[in-house]
Amino acid sequence: MTLWQGRLQAAPAAVLMAFTASLSFDRRLAPFDLAGSRAHVHGLGRAGILSDQEVQVLLTALQRVGEELEDGSFRFQPGDEDIHTAIERRVTEMDREIGAKLHSGRSRNDQVATAMRLYTKHALVGVARGILELQRALLHRAQEAEDAYLPGYTHLQRAQPVLLAHHLLAHGWALARDVDRMVETVARLDTSPLGAGALAGSALPLDPDGVAAELGFARRFENSLDAVSDRDFVAEALFDLALTGVHLSRIGEEVALWSSAEFGFLELDDTYATGSSMLPQKKNPDIAELARGKSGRLIGHLAGFLATLKGLPLAYNRDLQEDKEPLFDAVDQLSAALPAVSGLLSTARFDTAAMQSAADGDTSVATDLAEWLVGRGMPWRRAHELVGSIVRSSLERHVPLAELIEASPDLGTEALFLLEPGTTVTRRTTPGGAGPAAVALQLDRFRDRLRVDSERVAHAGA
């Protein structure tokens, strides 16, 4: 039995039901639909549409449905198009007369929109908590790194030495923006659509403000047409999740590179690596590679859903059913990826000797030589050209860079100290830079940011 059978004489075709049903994937909305239904029943009671006794009957029935869904005794029927229909059908089975009043003043349009907003709030807060755990892992490894350094790269070519802590915290700050976006998305979607009806509200004396407050929403809708058709929050959540996936992909790419013999900067713990079915010597960074690979899947969810939204008129259209699977999958993928990447980074062994050996190559000192000349009064462009010509000459003539520096009238023996291993990284003094003093301050600021964001996430999930 469908919710809309009164208008149509014939039963729906099997292929129609098979194509339009969403029960196979929207079951996870059950606790949120139940919460919305309880609040709706309370609102109907306050409006005098339901008696106190009817309110209690419906609340008891909803509680029982929740228990059946939780313990697995709930029996779905062929006519259950979605979880919302299934719950109402079961409530009506318990009391046909009073159960039939559950949907008074409500449409599946505002009902589903409410459940999706409640789910999205819950899901984003959960993902944000996972990001915070990854940030804590990065912070711990950064603190452990102390004065270890490695080459910083641009264009995947060695550029300047940076402290390992600085490199790790760079990922931490990117993830902090992800947390910030999710908290802000939760704040923007914190609007209850319940009471908007199918599109125009209701002639019944509903209480959307009271229902919104009971459900923990910050506000109720302002426009009923917008309330039932708005899926901006899903698109925004998909963007937040996709960009987090991109940031995990960047970490995964570096882990894959660093753990290769060509780099040799990192060794995976056996518990966070896989082997090969044919090559006995292999230790593969599958977590890193899947984190990298799944980012494309998350980007696809966002692009596909935006394409779904772009051609829709007001108000509700069944196309909006396509909001669920991409969002559910994106949440699932990140919920699995975040602890896996956290575990990988927490247990990996950094080969700081290999890192520092790579960073101590002669050419990595080039920028410091130019800045040393600027400090002695030489214009930057002239210093850049001079050092560039010396580096080129060293490479082409196979002459040690130190000899050419010593022979240069502008550099000489005074500049040779810059070639000492580990010297140049200590010269980074600007705020936010890769030198020891700046990184020590950055560690403090990152700890503070984690504390503040943890409080913001906890508040968003309250």
TISEVO-167710 format. One record per residue (C-alpha): residue in three letters; x, y, z. Coordinates in steps of 0.1 Angstrom, whole numbers, plus 5000, padded with zeros to 4 digits. Layout:
REM TISEVO-167710
 kekol    X    Y    Z
   Ala    X    Y    Z
...
//
This chain:
REM TISEVO-167710
 kekol    X    Y    Z
   Met 5000 5000 5000
   Thr 5015 5034 4990
   Leu 5009 5068 5005
   Trp 4994 5081 4973
   Gln 4971 5053 4962
   Gly 4938 5073 4966
   Arg 4944 5092 4933
   Leu 4951 5062 4912
   Gln 4928 5033 4904
   Ala 4954 5008 4894
   Ala 4982 4993 4915
   Pro 5017 5006 4906
   Ala 5036 4985 4881
   Ala 5064 4964 4895
   Val 5090 4981 4874
   Leu 5078 5015 4886
   Met 5083 5004 4922
   Ala 5117 4988 4914
   Phe 5129 5020 4897
   Thr 5116 5046 4922
   Ala 5121 5028 4955
   Ser 5149 5041 4978
   Leu 5145 5017 5007
   Ser 5176 4998 4998
   Phe 5198 5028 5007
   Asp 5177 5052 5028
   Arg 5173 5029 5058
   Arg 5200 5047 5075
   Leu 5177 5077 5078
   Ala 5154 5057 5102
   Pro 5166 5073 5135
   Phe 5163 5108 5120
   Asp 5129 5101 5105
   Leu 5118 5088 5139
   Ala 5131 5119 5156
   Gly 5112 5141 5131
   Ser 5080 5121 5136
   Arg 5082 5124 5174
   Ala 5087 5162 5171
   His 5058 5164 5146
   Val 5035 5144 5169
   His 5044 5167 5198
   Gly 5036 5197 5175
   Leu 5003 5182 5165
   Gly 4995 5178 5202
   Arg 5003 5214 5210
   Ala 4981 5225 5181
   Gly 4952 5206 5194
   Ile 4951 5184 5163
   Leu 4959 5153 5184
   Ser 4946 5146 5219
   Asp 4970 5138 5247
   Gln 4959 5102 5244
   Glu 4966 5101 5207
   Val 5000 5117 5211
   Gln 5009 5090 5236
   Val 4997 5062 5214
   Leu 5018 5075 5185
   Leu 5049 5081 5206
   Thr 5046 5046 5220
   Ala 5043 5032 5185
   Leu 5072 5051 5172
   Gln 5093 5039 5201
   Arg 5084 5003 5193
   Val 5092 5008 5156
   Gly 5127 5021 5166
   Glu 5132 4991 5188
   Glu 5122 4967 5160
   Leu 5145 4984 5136
   Glu 5174 4983 5160
   Asp 5170 4946 5170
   Gly 5163 4935 5134
   Ser 5127 4923 5140
   Phe 5112 4950 5118
   Arg 5096 4933 5087
   Phe 5097 4954 5055
   Gln 5069 4949 5030
   Pro 5068 4951 4992
   Gly 5049 4984 4993
   Asp 5075 5001 5014
   Glu 5089 5026 4989
   Asp 5113 5041 5015
   Ile 5121 5041 5051
   His 5095 5069 5058
   Thr 5067 5049 5042
   Ala 5078 5018 5061
   Ile 5077 5035 5094
   Glu 5043 5050 5089
   Arg 5029 5017 5076
   Arg 5041 4999 5107
   Val 5027 5026 5130
   Thr 4993 5023 5113
   Glu 4994 4985 5117
   Met 4997 4990 5155
   Asp 4967 5014 5156
   Arg 4949 5019 5123
   Glu 4927 5048 5134
   Ile 4953 5069 5153
   Gly 4982 5058 5131
   Ala 4965 5073 5101
   Lys 4968 5107 5118
   Leu 5006 5106 5120
   His 5010 5123 5086
   Ser 4985 5152 5094
   Gly 4999 5185 5081
   Arg 5031 5168 5067
   Ser 5043 5158 5033
   Arg 5071 5134 5025
   Asn 5087 5164 5009
   Asp 5093 5182 5042
   Gln 5096 5149 5061
   Val 5125 5137 5039
   Ala 5142 5171 5039
   Thr 5141 5172 5077
   Ala 5156 5137 5080
   Met 5183 5145 5055
   Arg 5193 5177 5073
   Leu 5194 5158 5106
   Tyr 5215 5131 5090
   Thr 5239 5155 5074
   Lys 5245 5174 5106
   His 5253 5141 5124
   Ala 5274 5128 5095
   Leu 5295 5160 5091
   Val 5302 5162 5128
   Gly 5313 5126 5128
   Val 5337 5131 5098
   Ala 5350 5163 5115
   Arg 5359 5142 5146
   Gly 5378 5118 5124
   Ile 5397 5147 5108
   Leu 5406 5160 5143
   Glu 5421 5126 5151
   Leu 5442 5127 5120
   Gln 5454 5162 5129
   Arg 5463 5149 5164
   Ala 5484 5121 5148
   Leu 5502 5147 5126
   Leu 5508 5169 5156
   His 5523 5140 5176
   Arg 5546 5131 5147
   Ala 5556 5167 5143
   Gln 5565 5170 5180
   Glu 5585 5138 5177
   Ala 5604 5151 5147
   Glu 5623 5178 5166
   Asp 5651 5192 5144
   Ala 5648 5166 5116
   Tyr 5647 5181 5082
   Leu 5641 5171 5046
   Pro 5640 5187 5011
   Gly 5610 5209 5005
   Tyr 5598 5204 4969
   Thr 5583 5225 4942
   His 5574 5209 4909
   Leu 5585 5176 4926
   Gln 5621 5189 4925
   Arg 5642 5197 4955
   Ala 5639 5233 4965
   Gln 5649 5243 5000
   Pro 5653 5223 5032
   Val 5624 5224 5057
   Leu 5618 5209 5091
   Leu 5599 5176 5090
   Ala 5576 5191 5116
   His 5568 5220 5092
   His 5560 5196 5064
   Leu 5536 5175 5086
   Leu 5519 5206 5100
   Ala 5512 5218 5064
   His 5489 5189 5060
   Gly 5474 5196 5095
   Trp 5465 5232 5085
   Ala 5448 5221 5053
   Leu 5427 5196 5073
   Ala 5419 5224 5098
   Arg 5402 5242 5069
   Asp 5382 5211 5062
   Val 5370 5210 5098
   Asp 5361 5247 5096
   Arg 5341 5242 5064
   Met 5322 5213 5079
   Val 5313 5233 5111
   Glu 5302 5262 5089
   Thr 5281 5239 5067
   Val 5264 5225 5097
   Ala 5256 5261 5109
   Arg 5241 5269 5075
   Leu 5220 5238 5071
   Asp 5207 5241 5107
   Thr 5172 5250 5095
   Ser 5141 5229 5100
   Pro 5119 5223 5069
   Leu 5092 5206 5089
   Gly 5059 5224 5085
   Ala 5065 5234 5049
   Gly 5043 5206 5037
   Ala 5045 5196 5001
   Leu 5054 5231 4990
   Ala 5030 5257 5005
   Gly 5026 5250 5043
   Ser 4993 5239 5058
   Ala 4959 5252 5067
   Leu 4963 5233 5100
   Pro 4976 5253 5130
   Leu 5011 5237 5130
   Asp 5040 5247 5152
   Pro 5071 5247 5130
   Asp 5091 5269 5155
   Gly 5084 5245 5184
   Val 5092 5215 5162
   Ala 5125 5231 5151
   Ala 5135 5237 5187
   Glu 5127 5202 5197
   Leu 5148 5187 5169
   Gly 5177 5209 5179
   Phe 5176 5231 5148
   Ala 5187 5267 5151
   Arg 5157 5280 5132
   Arg 5127 5271 5111
   Phe 5124 5277 5073
   Glu 5114 5311 5060
   Asn 5099 5300 5026
   Ser 5081 5267 5022
   Leu 5090 5264 4985
   Asp 5126 5268 4993
   Ala 5124 5246 5023
   Val 5113 5215 5004
   Ser 5135 5220 4973
   Asp 5167 5232 4989
   Arg 5195 5207 4987
   Asp 5223 5233 4988
   Phe 5234 5217 5020
   Val 5239 5183 5004
   Ala 5260 5199 4976
   Glu 5280 5219 5001
   Ala 5286 5188 5023
   Leu 5297 5169 4992
   Phe 5322 5197 4984
   Asp 5335 5196 5020
   Leu 5339 5158 5018
   Ala 5355 5159 4983
   Leu 5380 5185 4993
   Thr 5389 5165 5024
   Gly 5394 5135 5001
   Val 5417 5156 4979
   His 5438 5165 5010
   Leu 5440 5128 5020
   Ser 5450 5121 4984
   Arg 5479 5145 4987
   Ile 5490 5127 5019
   Gly 5486 5094 5001
   Glu 5507 5105 4972
   Glu 5535 5116 4994
   Val 5534 5083 5014
   Ala 5536 5063 4982
   Leu 5566 5084 4970
   Trp 5584 5085 5004
   Ser 5580 5048 5010
   Ser 5595 5039 4976
   Ala 5632 5029 4974
   Glu 5638 5059 4952
   Phe 5630 5082 4981
   Gly 5635 5060 5011
   Phe 5621 5086 5035
   Leu 5595 5064 5052
   Glu 5589 5028 5061
   Leu 5554 5015 5066
   Asp 5545 4995 5097
   Asp 5536 4959 5087
   Thr 5502 4963 5102
   Tyr 5494 4992 5078
   Ala 5509 4977 5046
   Thr 5500 4948 5022
   Gly 5521 4923 5003
   Ser 5521 4910 4968
   Ser 5505 4877 4956
   Met 5535 4872 4933
   Leu 5564 4894 4944
   Pro 5577 4882 4978
   Gln 5597 4913 4985
   Lys 5569 4938 4982
   Lys 5555 4960 5010
   Asn 5527 4981 4994
   Pro 5512 5013 5006
   Asp 5476 5003 4998
   Ile 5460 5027 5023
   Ala 5478 5056 5007
   Glu 5469 5045 4972
   Leu 5432 5040 4981
   Ala 5431 5074 4998
   Arg 5445 5088 4966
   Gly 5421 5068 4944
   Lys 5389 5074 4963
   Ser 5393 5112 4959
   Gly 5381 5108 4923
   Arg 5350 5090 4935
   Leu 5342 5118 4960
   Ile 5348 5145 4933
   Gly 5324 5125 4910
   His 5297 5125 4936
   Leu 5299 5163 4938
   Ala 5299 5169 4901
   Gly 5271 5144 4895
   Phe 5248 5159 4921
   Leu 5254 5195 4909
   Ala 5244 5183 4874
   Thr 5212 5168 4889
   Leu 5203 5201 4906
   Lys 5210 5225 4878
   Gly 5179 5218 4857
   Leu 5152 5216 4884
   Pro 5123 5240 4888
   Leu 5107 5248 4921
   Ala 5097 5230 4943
   Tyr 5102 5193 4950
   Asn 5111 5169 4921
   Arg 5118 5132 4924
   Asp 5153 5139 4910
   Leu 5161 5150 4946
   Gln 5160 5114 4956
   Glu 5195 5113 4941
   Asp 5209 5133 4970
   Lys 5212 5103 4992
   Glu 5235 5077 4977
   Pro 5263 5101 4968
   Leu 5262 5117 5003
   Phe 5260 5084 5021
   Asp 5289 5069 5001
   Ala 5311 5100 5005
   Val 5305 5099 5043
   Asp 5312 5061 5043
   Gln 5344 5064 5023
   Leu 5359 5092 5045
   Ser 5348 5075 5077
   Ala 5369 5045 5067
   Ala 5398 5065 5052
   Leu 5405 5089 5080
   Pro 5413 5063 5107
   Ala 5433 5042 5082
   Val 5455 5072 5072
   Ser 5458 5082 5109
   Gly 5470 5047 5118
   Leu 5494 5046 5089
   Leu 5510 5079 5099
   Ser 5511 5071 5136
   Thr 5530 5039 5130
   Ala 5553 5047 5101
   Arg 5590 5051 5106
   Phe 5606 5082 5092
   Asp 5642 5077 5080
   Thr 5654 5111 5090
   Ala 5690 5103 5080
   Ala 5679 5097 5044
   Met 5658 5129 5045
   Gln 5686 5150 5057
   Ser 5711 5135 5033
   Ala 5688 5144 5004
   Ala 5683 5179 5018
   Asp 5720 5186 5022
   Gly 5727 5186 4985
   Asp 5748 5215 4973
   Thr 5721 5231 4951
   Ser 5696 5233 4980
   Val 5717 5262 4994
   Ala 5712 5284 4963
   Thr 5684 5306 4977
   Asp 5703 5311 5009
   Leu 5734 5322 4990
   Ala 5713 5347 4971
   Glu 5697 5360 5003
   Trp 5731 5362 5020
   Leu 5742 5385 4991
   Val 5710 5406 4995
   Gly 5718 5410 5032
   Arg 5752 5425 5022
   Gly 5735 5450 4999
   Met 5733 5433 4965
   Pro 5700 5437 4946
   Trp 5679 5405 4945
   Arg 5679 5401 4907
   Arg 5717 5404 4905
   Ala 5721 5380 4934
   His 5697 5355 4918
   Glu 5715 5357 4885
   Leu 5750 5354 4901
   Val 5741 5323 4921
   Gly 5722 5307 4892
   Ser 5753 5311 4870
   Ile 5775 5295 4897
   Val 5751 5265 4901
   Arg 5749 5261 4863
   Ser 5787 5262 4860
   Ser 5791 5236 4888
   Leu 5767 5212 4871
   Glu 5781 5217 4836
   Arg 5818 5216 4845
   His 5814 5190 4873
   Val 5832 5213 4897
   Pro 5822 5212 4934
   Leu 5800 5242 4942
   Ala 5822 5250 4972
   Glu 5852 5257 4950
   Leu 5832 5281 4928
   Ile 5817 5299 4958
   Glu 5851 5303 4974
   Ala 5865 5316 4941
   Ser 5837 5341 4936
   Pro 5847 5377 4946
   Asp 5811 5383 4958
   Leu 5809 5352 4979
   Gly 5843 5338 4989
   Thr 5851 5318 5020
   Glu 5827 5338 5042
   Ala 5798 5322 5024
   Leu 5810 5286 5028
   Phe 5793 5281 5062
   Leu 5760 5279 5043
   Leu 5771 5245 5029
   Glu 5774 5230 5063
   Pro 5747 5203 5068
   Gly 5716 5216 5085
   Thr 5726 5252 5085
   Thr 5702 5267 5060
   Val 5671 5253 5076
   Thr 5680 5272 5108
   Arg 5681 5305 5089
   Arg 5643 5305 5082
   Thr 5632 5331 5107
   Thr 5600 5346 5092
   Pro 5567 5338 5109
   Gly 5550 5307 5095
   Gly 5583 5297 5080
   Ala 5602 5264 5082
   Gly 5629 5273 5107
   Pro 5631 5261 5143
   Ala 5618 5292 5161
   Ala 5589 5297 5137
   Val 5580 5260 5138
   Ala 5580 5260 5176
   Leu 5555 5289 5176
   Gln 5535 5271 5149
   Leu 5533 5240 5171
   Asp 5518 5261 5199
   Arg 5493 5277 5175
   Phe 5483 5244 5160
   Arg 5477 5229 5194
   Asp 5455 5259 5202
   Arg 5436 5255 5169
   Leu 5430 5218 5176
   Arg 5416 5227 5210
   Val 5393 5254 5196
   Asp 5381 5233 5167
   Ser 5374 5203 5190
   Glu 5351 5226 5210
   Arg 5335 5239 5179
   Val 5328 5203 5166
   Ala 5315 5193 5200
   His 5291 5223 5200
   Ala 5280 5216 5164
   Gly 5272 5180 5174
   Ala 5254 5189 5206
//
